[in-house]
């Protein structure tokens, strides 16, 4: 059985842009390039996946570290529903 890592809650999805595959995330913690995140949300937690952070944008500019209260663009491999939770697991 696969271990499920929840990690530290670092943000919540406030919007998703399907044409560019970007989730807008309001952070409640810090996030850095190379971190691994788990995104969980949707009806009955239908969205649940892990990914390495490869792109963070703030005010449409690439950054390496994002901080609490930042509203960032995070490239994601699939659709993520509004209010999905973002956990940092590494």
KOLLUMLO-41481 format. One record per atom (N, C-alpha, C): atom name; residue in three letters; x, y, z; residue number from 1. Coordinates in steps of 0.02 Angstrom, whole numbers. Atoms other than C-alpha are relative to their C-alpha. Layout:
N
@a->CA | r->Ala | u->X | v->Y | w->Z | k->NUM
...
END
This chain:
90
@a->N | r->Unk | u->42 | v->-59 | w->0 | k->1
@a->CA | r->Unk | u->0 | v->0 | w->0 | k->1
@a->C | r->Unk | u->44 | v->62 | w->0 | k->1
@a->N | r->Unk | u->-39 | v->-61 | w->6 | k->2
@a->CA | r->Unk | u->67 | v->172 | w->-47 | k->2
@a->C | r->Unk | u->-14 | v->46 | w->59 | k->2
@a->N | r->Unk | u->7 | v->-48 | w->-55 | k->3
@a->CA | r->Unk | u->100 | v->293 | w->96 | k->3
@a->C | r->Unk | u->-23 | v->67 | w->-29 | k->3
@a->N | r->Unk | u->24 | v->-65 | w->21 | k->4
@a->CA | r->Unk | u->3 | v->455 | w->77 | k->4
@a->C | r->Unk | u->32 | v->53 | w->44 | k->4
@a->N | r->Unk | u->-33 | v->-53 | w->-36 | k->5
@a->CA | r->Unk | u->104 | v->608 | w->126 | k->5
@a->C | r->Unk | u->-42 | v->63 | w->-4 | k->5
@a->N | r->Unk | u->40 | v->-61 | w->1 | k->6
@a->CA | r->Unk | u->0 | v->757 | w->178 | k->6
@a->C | r->Unk | u->45 | v->62 | w->3 | k->6
@a->N | r->Unk | u->-47 | v->-56 | w->-4 | k->7
@a->CA | r->Unk | u->140 | v->875 | w->231 | k->7
@a->C | r->Unk | u->-30 | v->61 | w->33 | k->7
@a->N | r->Unk | u->18 | v->-64 | w->-31 | k->8
@a->CA | r->Unk | u->125 | v->1057 | w->282 | k->8
@a->C | r->Unk | u->-45 | v->39 | w->-49 | k->8
@a->N | r->Unk | u->45 | v->-41 | w->41 | k->9
@a->CA | r->Unk | u->-22 | v->1158 | w->216 | k->9
@a->C | r->Unk | u->33 | v->67 | w->-14 | k->9
@a->N | r->Unk | u->-33 | v->-63 | w->17 | k->10
@a->CA | r->Unk | u->55 | v->1304 | w->120 | k->10
@a->C | r->Unk | u->-42 | v->45 | w->-44 | k->10
@a->N | r->Unk | u->41 | v->-44 | w->41 | k->11
@a->CA | r->Unk | u->-88 | v->1371 | w->16 | k->11
@a->C | r->Unk | u->-64 | v->-31 | w->-24 | k->11
@a->N | r->Unk | u->65 | v->21 | w->26 | k->12
@a->CA | r->Unk | u->-256 | v->1361 | w->-70 | k->12
@a->C | r->Unk | u->-7 | v->28 | w->-71 | k->12
@a->N | r->Unk | u->12 | v->-22 | w->70 | k->13
@a->CA | r->Unk | u->-302 | v->1370 | w->-255 | k->13
@a->C | r->Unk | u->-59 | v->48 | w->-1 | k->13
@a->N | r->Unk | u->54 | v->-49 | w->5 | k->14
@a->CA | r->Unk | u->-405 | v->1525 | w->-292 | k->14
@a->C | r->Unk | u->-27 | v->5 | w->-71 | k->14
@a->N | r->Unk | u->23 | v->-1 | w->69 | k->15
@a->CA | r->Unk | u->-416 | v->1507 | w->-482 | k->15
@a->C | r->Unk | u->44 | v->-47 | w->-41 | k->15
@a->N | r->Unk | u->-38 | v->42 | w->45 | k->16
@a->CA | r->Unk | u->-361 | v->1392 | w->-623 | k->16
@a->C | r->Unk | u->-9 | v->25 | w->-71 | k->16
@a->N | r->Unk | u->1 | v->-22 | w->69 | k->17
@a->CA | r->Unk | u->-316 | v->1445 | w->-800 | k->17
@a->C | r->Unk | u->14 | v->-60 | w->-45 | k->17
@a->N | r->Unk | u->-9 | v->62 | w->37 | k->18
@a->CA | r->Unk | u->-345 | v->1293 | w->-912 | k->18
@a->C | r->Unk | u->43 | v->6 | w->-64 | k->18
@a->N | r->Unk | u->-38 | v->-7 | w->63 | k->19
@a->CA | r->Unk | u->-267 | v->1363 | w->-1073 | k->19
@a->C | r->Unk | u->75 | v->-2 | w->12 | k->19
@a->N | r->Unk | u->-72 | v->0 | w->-14 | k->20
@a->CA | r->Unk | u->-97 | v->1384 | w->-989 | k->20
@a->C | r->Unk | u->20 | v->-49 | w->54 | k->20
@a->N | r->Unk | u->-15 | v->50 | w->-51 | k->21
@a->CA | r->Unk | u->-111 | v->1250 | w->-854 | k->21
@a->C | r->Unk | u->31 | v->30 | w->63 | k->21
@a->N | r->Unk | u->-27 | v->-35 | w->-58 | k->22
@a->CA | r->Unk | u->-81 | v->1371 | w->-710 | k->22
@a->C | r->Unk | u->-54 | v->8 | w->53 | k->22
@a->N | r->Unk | u->44 | v->-11 | w->-57 | k->23
@a->CA | r->Unk | u->-160 | v->1373 | w->-538 | k->23
@a->C | r->Unk | u->24 | v->62 | w->37 | k->23
@a->N | r->Unk | u->-16 | v->-57 | w->-42 | k->24
@a->CA | r->Unk | u->-166 | v->1536 | w->-442 | k->24
@a->C | r->Unk | u->-8 | v->-23 | w->72 | k->24
@a->N | r->Unk | u->0 | v->26 | w->-68 | k->25
@a->CA | r->Unk | u->-121 | v->1495 | w->-262 | k->25
@a->C | r->Unk | u->15 | v->56 | w->49 | k->25
@a->N | r->Unk | u->-11 | v->-47 | w->-55 | k->26
@a->CA | r->Unk | u->-139 | v->1606 | w->-108 | k->26
@a->C | r->Unk | u->38 | v->-38 | w->53 | k->26
@a->N | r->Unk | u->-43 | v->37 | w->-46 | k->27
@a->CA | r->Unk | u->3 | v->1553 | w->5 | k->27
@a->C | r->Unk | u->-12 | v->18 | w->73 | k->27
@a->N | r->Unk | u->3 | v->-8 | w->-73 | k->28
@a->CA | r->Unk | u->-7 | v->1527 | w->193 | k->28
@a->C | r->Unk | u->67 | v->-22 | w->30 | k->28
@a->N | r->Unk | u->-67 | v->20 | w->-20 | k->29
@a->CA | r->Unk | u->175 | v->1471 | w->200 | k->29
@a->C | r->Unk | u->48 | v->15 | w->-56 | k->29
@a->N | r->Unk | u->-49 | v->-12 | w->52 | k->30
@a->CA | r->Unk | u->334 | v->1474 | w->96 | k->30
@a->C | r->Unk | u->4 | v->-58 | w->-48 | k->30
@a->N | r->Unk | u->-6 | v->51 | w->52 | k->31
@a->CA | r->Unk | u->364 | v->1380 | w->-65 | k->31
@a->C | r->Unk | u->60 | v->19 | w->-43 | k->31
@a->N | r->Unk | u->-60 | v->-12 | w->40 | k->32
@a->CA | r->Unk | u->526 | v->1360 | w->-164 | k->32
@a->C | r->Unk | u->2 | v->-46 | w->-60 | k->32
@a->N | r->Unk | u->-12 | v->43 | w->58 | k->33
@a->CA | r->Unk | u->578 | v->1294 | w->-332 | k->33
@a->C | r->Unk | u->32 | v->-65 | w->25 | k->33
@a->N | r->Unk | u->-27 | v->65 | w->-20 | k->34
@a->CA | r->Unk | u->616 | v->1108 | w->-315 | k->34
@a->C | r->Unk | u->-38 | v->-34 | w->56 | k->34
@a->N | r->Unk | u->42 | v->31 | w->-51 | k->35
@a->CA | r->Unk | u->493 | v->1080 | w->-172 | k->35
@a->C | r->Unk | u->-48 | v->-49 | w->-33 | k->35
@a->N | r->Unk | u->52 | v->45 | w->24 | k->36
@a->CA | r->Unk | u->372 | v->936 | w->-192 | k->36
@a->C | r->Unk | u->-65 | v->19 | w->36 | k->36
@a->N | r->Unk | u->65 | v->-18 | w->-28 | k->37
@a->CA | r->Unk | u->189 | v->981 | w->-167 | k->37
@a->C | r->Unk | u->-51 | v->-54 | w->-16 | k->37
@a->N | r->Unk | u->58 | v->43 | w->12 | k->38
@a->CA | r->Unk | u->30 | v->880 | w->-152 | k->38
@a->C | r->Unk | u->-60 | v->45 | w->-3 | k->38
@a->N | r->Unk | u->60 | v->-41 | w->9 | k->39
@a->CA | r->Unk | u->-130 | v->959 | w->-217 | k->39
@a->C | r->Unk | u->-61 | v->-45 | w->7 | k->39
@a->N | r->Unk | u->59 | v->41 | w->-16 | k->40
@a->CA | r->Unk | u->-294 | v->892 | w->-148 | k->40
@a->C | r->Unk | u->-62 | v->44 | w->-2 | k->40
@a->N | r->Unk | u->61 | v->-39 | w->1 | k->41
@a->CA | r->Unk | u->-469 | v->954 | w->-187 | k->41
@a->C | r->Unk | u->-53 | v->-31 | w->-43 | k->41
@a->N | r->Unk | u->56 | v->23 | w->40 | k->42
@a->CA | r->Unk | u->-630 | v->938 | w->-281 | k->42
@a->C | r->Unk | u->-50 | v->-39 | w->40 | k->42
@a->N | r->Unk | u->53 | v->39 | w->-31 | k->43
@a->CA | r->Unk | u->-787 | v->844 | w->-243 | k->43
@a->C | r->Unk | u->27 | v->-68 | w->20 | k->43
@a->N | r->Unk | u->-25 | v->64 | w->-27 | k->44
@a->CA | r->Unk | u->-743 | v->695 | w->-134 | k->44
@a->C | r->Unk | u->76 | v->-8 | w->-10 | k->44
@a->N | r->Unk | u->-74 | v->-1 | w->8 | k->45
@a->CA | r->Unk | u->-558 | v->745 | w->-151 | k->45
@a->C | r->Unk | u->21 | v->-37 | w->-64 | k->45
@a->N | r->Unk | u->-12 | v->34 | w->64 | k->46
@a->CA | r->Unk | u->-562 | v->687 | w->-333 | k->46
@a->C | r->Unk | u->67 | v->20 | w->-31 | k->46
@a->N | r->Unk | u->-66 | v->-21 | w->23 | k->47
@a->CA | r->Unk | u->-403 | v->786 | w->-369 | k->47
@a->C | r->Unk | u->49 | v->-14 | w->56 | k->47
@a->N | r->Unk | u->-50 | v->17 | w->-50 | k->48
@a->CA | r->Unk | u->-252 | v->716 | w->-277 | k->48
@a->C | r->Unk | u->63 | v->-23 | w->-37 | k->48
@a->N | r->Unk | u->-63 | v->18 | w->34 | k->49
@a->CA | r->Unk | u->-76 | v->718 | w->-351 | k->49
@a->C | r->Unk | u->58 | v->37 | w->31 | k->49
@a->N | r->Unk | u->-62 | v->-31 | w->-22 | k->50
@a->CA | r->Unk | u->104 | v->761 | w->-311 | k->50
@a->C | r->Unk | u->38 | v->24 | w->-61 | k->50
@a->N | r->Unk | u->-42 | v->-25 | w->53 | k->51
@a->CA | r->Unk | u->223 | v->864 | w->-416 | k->51
@a->C | r->Unk | u->58 | v->39 | w->29 | k->51
@a->N | r->Unk | u->-56 | v->-44 | w->-18 | k->52
@a->CA | r->Unk | u->391 | v->951 | w->-406 | k->52
@a->C | r->Unk | u->-16 | v->69 | w->-26 | k->52
@a->N | r->Unk | u->11 | v->-69 | w->20 | k->53
@a->CA | r->Unk | u->380 | v->1140 | w->-412 | k->53
@a->C | r->Unk | u->54 | v->20 | w->-50 | k->53
@a->N | r->Unk | u->-47 | v->-18 | w->54 | k->54
@a->CA | r->Unk | u->461 | v->1189 | w->-578 | k->54
@a->C | r->Unk | u->-9 | v->71 | w->-25 | k->54
@a->N | r->Unk | u->12 | v->-69 | w->23 | k->55
@a->CA | r->Unk | u->385 | v->1361 | w->-606 | k->55
@a->C | r->Unk | u->-44 | v->36 | w->52 | k->55
@a->N | r->Unk | u->39 | v->-45 | w->-44 | k->56
@a->CA | r->Unk | u->329 | v->1497 | w->-484 | k->56
@a->C | r->Unk | u->3 | v->69 | w->-30 | k->56
@a->N | r->Unk | u->2 | v->-68 | w->26 | k->57
@a->CA | r->Unk | u->272 | v->1666 | w->-546 | k->57
@a->C | r->Unk | u->-37 | v->45 | w->48 | k->57
@a->N | r->Unk | u->31 | v->-51 | w->-42 | k->58
@a->CA | r->Unk | u->231 | v->1821 | w->-445 | k->58
@a->C | r->Unk | u->-3 | v->64 | w->-41 | k->58
@a->N | r->Unk | u->9 | v->-59 | w->42 | k->59
@a->CA | r->Unk | u->160 | v->1973 | w->-536 | k->59
@a->C | r->Unk | u->28 | v->-12 | w->-70 | k->59
@a->N | r->Unk | u->-21 | v->21 | w->67 | k->60
@a->CA | r->Unk | u->197 | v->1880 | w->-699 | k->60
@a->C | r->Unk | u->75 | v->-1 | w->-11 | k->60
@a->N | r->Unk | u->-72 | v->6 | w->5 | k->61
@a->CA | r->Unk | u->383 | v->1868 | w->-659 | k->61
@a->C | r->Unk | u->22 | v->-64 | w->35 | k->61
@a->N | r->Unk | u->-23 | v->61 | w->-32 | k->62
@a->CA | r->Unk | u->476 | v->1706 | w->-621 | k->62
@a->C | r->Unk | u->39 | v->15 | w->64 | k->62
@a->N | r->Unk | u->-36 | v->-7 | w->-64 | k->63
@a->CA | r->Unk | u->539 | v->1689 | w->-441 | k->63
@a->C | r->Unk | u->20 | v->-69 | w->24 | k->63
@a->N | r->Unk | u->-23 | v->63 | w->-28 | k->64
@a->CA | r->Unk | u->630 | v->1554 | w->-343 | k->64
@a->C | r->Unk | u->-33 | v->-17 | w->67 | k->64
@a->N | r->Unk | u->30 | v->10 | w->-66 | k->65
@a->CA | r->Unk | u->547 | v->1578 | w->-172 | k->65
@a->C | r->Unk | u->-61 | v->45 | w->6 | k->65
@a->N | r->Unk | u->61 | v->-38 | w->-13 | k->66
@a->CA | r->Unk | u->370 | v->1633 | w->-129 | k->66
@a->C | r->Unk | u->-16 | v->-4 | w->75 | k->66
@a->N | r->Unk | u->12 | v->-5 | w->-72 | k->67
@a->CA | r->Unk | u->313 | v->1686 | w->44 | k->67
@a->C | r->Unk | u->-73 | v->5 | w->18 | k->67
@a->N | r->Unk | u->67 | v->-5 | w->-27 | k->68
@a->CA | r->Unk | u->159 | v->1690 | w->154 | k->68
@a->C | r->Unk | u->-35 | v->62 | w->-28 | k->68
@a->N | r->Unk | u->44 | v->-52 | w->27 | k->69
@a->CA | r->Unk | u->17 | v->1797 | w->80 | k->69
@a->C | r->Unk | u->14 | v->17 | w->-73 | k->69
@a->N | r->Unk | u->-10 | v->-10 | w->71 | k->70
@a->CA | r->Unk | u->92 | v->1795 | w->-96 | k->70
@a->C | r->Unk | u->-55 | v->-35 | w->-39 | k->70
@a->N | r->Unk | u->46 | v->32 | w->47 | k->71
@a->CA | r->Unk | u->-29 | v->1758 | w->-238 | k->71
@a->C | r->Unk | u->41 | v->-19 | w->-60 | k->71
@a->N | r->Unk | u->-47 | v->23 | w->52 | k->72
@a->CA | r->Unk | u->72 | v->1651 | w->-357 | k->72
@a->C | r->Unk | u->-35 | v->-40 | w->-54 | k->72
@a->N | r->Unk | u->20 | v->45 | w->54 | k->73
@a->CA | r->Unk | u->50 | v->1563 | w->-522 | k->73
@a->C | r->Unk | u->44 | v->-62 | w->4 | k->73
@a->N | r->Unk | u->-36 | v->63 | w->-6 | k->74
@a->CA | r->Unk | u->99 | v->1380 | w->-510 | k->74
@a->C | r->Unk | u->-21 | v->-45 | w->-58 | k->74
@a->N | r->Unk | u->16 | v->44 | w->57 | k->75
@a->CA | r->Unk | u->111 | v->1273 | w->-667 | k->75
@a->C | r->Unk | u->-17 | v->-69 | w->27 | k->75
@a->N | r->Unk | u->23 | v->66 | w->-23 | k->76
@a->CA | r->Unk | u->15 | v->1110 | w->-641 | k->76
@a->C | r->Unk | u->-15 | v->-44 | w->-61 | k->76
@a->N | r->Unk | u->9 | v->45 | w->57 | k->77
@a->CA | r->Unk | u->-2 | v->954 | w->-751 | k->77
@a->C | r->Unk | u->-72 | v->-15 | w->-18 | k->77
@a->N | r->Unk | u->71 | v->14 | w->13 | k->78
@a->CA | r->Unk | u->-192 | v->943 | w->-738 | k->78
@a->C | r->Unk | u->-43 | v->51 | w->35 | k->78
@a->N | r->Unk | u->49 | v->-47 | w->-28 | k->79
@a->CA | r->Unk | u->-348 | v->1040 | w->-692 | k->79
@a->C | r->Unk | u->-3 | v->-8 | w->76 | k->79
@a->N | r->Unk | u->8 | v->1 | w->-72 | k->80
@a->CA | r->Unk | u->-362 | v->1088 | w->-509 | k->80
@a->C | r->Unk | u->-59 | v->44 | w->19 | k->80
@a->N | r->Unk | u->59 | v->-39 | w->-19 | k->81
@a->CA | r->Unk | u->-527 | v->1144 | w->-432 | k->81
@a->C | r->Unk | u->17 | v->57 | w->49 | k->81
@a->N | r->Unk | u->-6 | v->-55 | w->-48 | k->82
@a->CA | r->Unk | u->-545 | v->1308 | w->-338 | k->82
@a->C | r->Unk | u->-6 | v->-28 | w->70 | k->82
@a->N | r->Unk | u->-3 | v->19 | w->-71 | k->83
@a->CA | r->Unk | u->-512 | v->1290 | w->-151 | k->83
@a->C | r->Unk | u->38 | v->-65 | w->14 | k->83
@a->N | r->Unk | u->-43 | v->57 | w->-12 | k->84
@a->CA | r->Unk | u->-397 | v->1140 | w->-176 | k->84
@a->C | r->Unk | u->55 | v->21 | w->48 | k->84
@a->N | r->Unk | u->-52 | v->-15 | w->-48 | k->85
@a->CA | r->Unk | u->-268 | v->1131 | w->-37 | k->85
@a->C | r->Unk | u->68 | v->-21 | w->-29 | k->85
@a->N | r->Unk | u->-68 | v->13 | w->24 | k->86
@a->CA | r->Unk | u->-81 | v->1138 | w->-75 | k->86
@a->C | r->Unk | u->43 | v->-15 | w->61 | k->86
@a->N | r->Unk | u->-43 | v->20 | w->-56 | k->87
@a->CA | r->Unk | u->34 | v->1043 | w->43 | k->87
@a->C | r->Unk | u->71 | v->-6 | w->-25 | k->87
@a->N | r->Unk | u->-71 | v->10 | w->15 | k->88
@a->CA | r->Unk | u->225 | v->1050 | w->43 | k->88
@a->C | r->Unk | u->21 | v->-64 | w->35 | k->88
@a->N | r->Unk | u->-19 | v->63 | w->-31 | k->89
@a->CA | r->Unk | u->292 | v->875 | w->71 | k->89
@a->C | r->Unk | u->75 | v->-9 | w->2 | k->89
@a->N | r->Unk | u->-73 | v->1 | w->-8 | k->90
@a->CA | r->Unk | u->479 | v->909 | w->50 | k->90
@a->C | r->Unk | u->26 | v->71 | w->3 | k->90
END
